[in-house]
Amino acid sequence: MFDNLTGRLGDVLSKLKGRGSLGEKDVDEAMREVRRALLEADVALPVAKSFIDKVRTRAIGHEVLKSVTPGQQVIKIVHDELVEMLGGAEADTSISLRAAAPVVLMMVGLQGSGKTTSTAKIAKRLTARDKRKVMMASLDTRRPAAQEQLKVLGEQAGVATLPIVAGQQPVAIARRAVEAARLGGFDVLMLDTAGRIHIDEELMGEVAEVRDIANPHETLLVADSLTGQDAVNVAEQFNARIGVTGIVLTRVDGDGRGGAALSMRAVTGVPIKLLGTGEKMDALEDFRADRVAGRILGMGDVVSLVEKAAESFDTEKAEKMAERLRKGQFDLDDLAEQLRQMGRMGGMKGLLGMLPGVGKAQMQAAQAHMNDGTIKRQIAIVTSMTKAERANPKLLNASRKKRVAKGSGTEVQEINRLLKMHRQMADMMKAMGRQKGGMMSKLFGGGGGQMPDLPPELANDPKALQKALSSGGGLGGGLPKGMGGGLPGLPGSGMGGMPPGLPGLPSGKKKK
């Protein structure tokens, strides 16, 4: 979502970076460009003006003009003020469950903003991650099949839903849901309220009545980031009439301009708590102001990447792979598992968006037409081979490659590229297996199949962790230089063992 803003700010700030000294005129010129970039990204005018004033005041002060690296200091100031605009690095943006059970969470917002899907995503997260017993109830009696939709999503997520009673009105449903959650011993009750195309008195009256009956501990406004500036107006009105405690921003993976996210916190004073990053049930991220600011300025977000890796880490498979790698074994089945792991961590686009210096990597991927579709084709190629071929790729002669290409709907050239990538990875895995000091044990947490334990100085300091990972030092400490951050299943990282560059990419050179 922030791609355009990232590009514009990157161009402005890179000009400052290359200068040995900065004067007031240079800072003013840069701030004009930054202001234009913010306004083009749909940031509210008062917010953009306040932001520029704060940055300029600090940028023309003693700390920049007398600095040895003034350009870097300006970038730091812009980053700090972005974090502040988004709510501050220390702000608690987690959903609060500190209340007597059942804790009621009420979801509000306009029709089509993604309330029902977000309700199911949050319920699944609370069930799986926080080990809470959750019930969902749909109060949307206006939209056709809205209640059935939540029921189906509940079945997919393994979360209980309130039985549907035909003809019952929202206030009565809310009263029944609270009673059912109390009698059923549920920890959390999530109420999915009805929306409208636009805000009207009837909608507000209905939501206010439900609020008075259910007495929600958290009222979460679900806002579609693609609606741009209007999302801020919606947030203001809901907050004024109903009282909102947090915002869930959906469709962050879309091509919106990002201004809603930047403006919403500053205009309403209500924290953004969660980001919806896709249609899948696990496509939900905690909102962290410092991490989002880092992504906007192209600094990456390696800490979130590590957390995502930990969530998708399969202990049993890791143990088996660790044992195989210690013996220097790495066949095409192992490669396919690494690619699947990448998919579980958000796919190529999701991973690249969290890596520092992402611009160059994305350009390389675009030039080689490398995307999530390519990864799926590579997995299809492997699954089209026989068991013997996957275990011993040398069996793949010309006729076998033609058969595999036909079976996977690909070309022989793609199979050759995949085999070359596998050879490179296998060579690196064997080299790591031969290293003294148990390199495989370090990568796989001592062979127990666990995520490597972080040293205390990194575990308690996200900035130090980000720096350590960005420099290629690894999580276990002592990974060879250039081996990446030791992220499970990520080709190009410690466990994936890729040579420099992205999996399956040519080195950026054009074909003759």
C-alpha positions, 0 to 999 in steps of 0.5 A: 500500500505504501509503495508510491509513498516509499518511492517518493520519500526515498527519492527526496531523502536520497538527495539529502543523503549524498550531501556533505552539508545542509543549509536551511534552503536545502531543508526547505526544498526537501520539506516541500517535496515531502509535503507534496508526497504526503498530500498525493498519498491522501494524507489529510492536509492538517496532518501533513502540515503538522508533520512538516512543521515538526520535521522542519523545526528539528531539521534546521536545528543544531542537531542536523546542521552541525552534524557530520552526516546531516542527510542521515540525521534528517532521515532519522528525524522523518522516521521519528516523526512518522512513528509519532504520527502513527501513534508512537513506538511505545503505544500498546496496540494489542486488543485488550482482554482485561475484563470479566469474561465473557469479554465483548468485542464489537466490530463496527464499520461501513458495509463492504469494509471487511467486518465479517472477515476481520471478525473471523480472523481476530477470533481465529487468532485469539483461539490459536495464539492466545488460547481463548474460548471465543464465540462469534455472533452476527447482528447483520440482518440486512445484508443477504446471507451475512449471518450464514457467511460468519457461520461458514467462516467460523467452521473454517476457523474452528470458532463457535458461532451463535445459532441463527434464529430467523427474523430476530433483530440485532438488539435481541441477537446481542442480548441472546449472544451475551447470555449464551457466551456467559452460560457457555463459559466463553472467554470472548464474545465477538459481535459483528454488527451491520453496516450501511453504504454510508453513515446514517442516523438509523445505523448509528442508532442501531449500533448505539443500542447494541453497545448499551446492551452488550457493554463492549470492552473494545469497539473496533472500527473496521476501515477499508484502506482503499477508500482513502481520505473518506476512511478518516471521515468515517472514523471521526463520525463513528468515534464521535457517536459510538466511541471507538477504542481501536481501528482495524485497517483492511486491504493493506495489501492493495494499491491504496495510497496509504494516506488513511493509515497515516491520517487516521491515528493523528486525526481521531486519536484512536490507535490502529490495532491490526492490519488486514494483509490478505484474504486468508484467515491468517493474513492479519498483522499487529500494527506497530508504528515503528515497523510501519514507519520503517517500511514506508522509508524502505528500511524493512521490517525484519522483526515482523519477518522473524515473528511470522517465521516463528508462527509458521515454523513446523517443528516436526518437519524442521527436525527431519530436515535438520537430520537430513541436512546434517548428512548433506542430503537435500533433494527436490522434496526439501526444496519444495518444502522450502518454497511452501514455507515461503508461501506460508510466510506471506509469499514473495511480495509479503517477504520482500516488503519486510526486507531492508533495501527492498527496492533493489530486490523487488526490481530484480524480481520484477525483471525476472518475472518472479512472483508468487505464481512462479513459486507455485509453478516451481512447486508444481514442477517438483510434484509432477516428478516421480519419487525417484526423480525427486530423490535423484534429479540426475535421472531427469534426462531430456525426455523426462523433462518434457514429460514433467513440463507437460504435467506441470504446464511449464516449459523445459527451460523452467525445469532447468532453472529449478534444477540449477537452483537446487544444485546451488542450494544443495552445494551450500547445504553440504558446505554448511553440514561440513562446518565445525561447531554444528552449523545445522544445530545452530540453524535449527536450534540445537537439533531440537527443531525449535526456533533459535533462542535469541540472546537477551540483548537482542530479544529485549531490543527490536532495533538491535535485532533488526540491525543484527539480522540486516547485517547477515549475522543470523539469529544463532550468532556465528552464521557465515557472512552472507547467509542471511538471517537464519529464517526458517524456510526462507530461501536466501536466508540461513536455513534456506541456504540460497546463494546471494539473490532471490530463489530461481532468479538470474543474476539480473543480467539480461539474456542475449 
